[in-house]
């Protein structure tokens, strides 16, 4: 019988969570649209467990037109009402409003020639921070970089992106390699990022 590899403790044994941990979490993401989607989903997580959002991710994608920033930026009152009635997503008016506002900011940045991805990655000097926590419990909930990112995001007009959410976003998108050293993914992510 083949032994299961050691993973970060936070993913537990739920197959969806394990697959997310093994294939997505901590893998560097550079696509601007994908980064915006993840930022939005991390914002919707505020006050909830990530597994809740993960289980609803496909419903979120359907509700928000595949997180196409141009389409979401054009949403009006009817779209907001539609989203508030959608039981497949988290129905928070403040979070929905922040998503629409964030899409408009994303589009404005792009139209001014700003690269959303490069801007976000600038908070870690363009390359993943390689952490080596002794165990999963040693991870911080925020850092100087996430504080700076949160402040800059808020200044731009993004919502639900405080320093804890910003750090969760940085972990998920591979801006930091926060797999514990006990986790088989720690070394794999290091190799993939060339560190």
Secondary structure, 3 states (H helix, E strand, C coil): CCCCCCCCHHHCCCHHHHHHHHHCCCCCCCCHHHHHHHHHHHHHHCCCCHHHHHHHHHHHHHHCHHHCHHHHHCCCHHHHHHHHCCCCCCCCHHHHHHHHHHHHHHHHHHHCCCCHHHHHHHHHCCCCEECCCCCHHHCCCCCHHHHHHHHHHHHHCCCCCCHHHHHHHHHHCCCEECCCCCCHHHHHHHHHCCC
